[in-house]
Amino acid sequence: MASGWASDDAVNQQIESTIEDAINHVRQQIDTADESAEFCEECGKAIPVGRRQAIQGVRFCVHCQAERDKEMQKTFSLYNRRGSKDSQLR
């Protein structure tokens, strides 16, 4: 049963939209046309063969990628504000 102006599947639509946004964000970050680098572009350490095969186009070692991901989290949130009542009230 819908309440207010929301449709019956509004929650599912919001969840699907949030997942779609996250997938699109990751796809933008990965350039699959390039070959994987043998050495990390940040620190210069060798990137393991398994990582290069698992992630096509990888440019950073695990440690440096984790640091980059932390920085990206500060600027990108998976919280979907399109369906948030708080964002509509402001």
C-alpha positions in Angstrom: 0.0 0.0 0.0 1.3 3.4 -0.9 1.3 6.3 1.5 1.3 9.9 0.5 2.5 10.5 -3.1 4.9 7.5 -3.2 4.0 4.6 -5.5 3.9 1.0 -4.2 7.4 0.2 -5.5 9.0 3.5 -4.6 11.4 1.9 -2.1 12.6 -0.7 -4.7 13.0 2.1 -7.3 15.2 4.0 -4.9 17.3 1.0 -4.1 17.8 0.1 -7.8 18.7 3.8 -8.5 21.3 3.8 -5.8 22.8 0.5 -7.1 22.8 1.8 -10.6 24.5 5.1 -9.6 27.3 3.0 -7.8 27.8 0.8 -10.8 28.1 3.8 -13.1 30.5 5.5 -10.8 32.8 2.4 -10.7 32.6 2.0 -14.5 33.7 5.6 -15.0 36.7 4.9 -12.8 37.9 1.9 -14.8 39.3 2.2 -18.2 39.2 -1.3 -19.6 40.8 -0.5 -22.9 44.2 -0.2 -21.3 46.5 -3.0 -20.3 47.3 -3.4 -16.6 50.5 -1.7 -15.4 53.3 -3.9 -14.1 54.3 -1.2 -11.5 52.1 1.0 -9.3 51.9 4.5 -10.7 51.8 6.0 -7.2 54.6 4.2 -5.3 56.4 2.2 -8.1 56.1 -1.2 -6.4 55.3 -4.2 -8.6 51.7 -5.1 -9.0 51.1 -8.9 -8.5 50.2 -10.9 -11.7 47.0 -12.1 -10.0 45.8 -8.6 -9.5 46.7 -7.6 -13.0 44.7 -10.5 -14.4 41.8 -10.1 -12.1 41.3 -6.3 -12.8 41.9 -5.3 -16.4 43.5 -1.9 -16.7 44.7 -1.8 -13.0 47.2 1.1 -12.4 47.8 0.9 -8.6 48.9 -1.6 -6.0 46.4 -2.7 -3.4 47.7 -0.2 -0.7 47.7 2.8 -3.1 44.3 1.9 -4.5 42.9 1.6 -0.9 44.2 5.1 -0.2 42.6 6.5 -3.4 39.3 4.8 -2.5 39.3 6.4 0.9 39.8 9.8 -0.8 37.0 9.1 -3.2 34.6 8.1 -0.4 35.0 11.6 1.0 33.6 13.1 -2.2 31.2 10.4 -3.3 28.4 8.9 -1.3 26.1 6.0 -2.2 23.3 7.6 -0.3 20.5 8.4 -2.8 19.2 11.8 -2.1 16.7 11.8 -4.9 14.2 9.8 -2.7 15.1 11.4 0.6 12.3 13.4 2.3 15.0 15.5 4.1 16.5 16.7 0.8 13.0 17.6 -0.5 12.3 19.7 2.7 15.4 21.8 2.4 
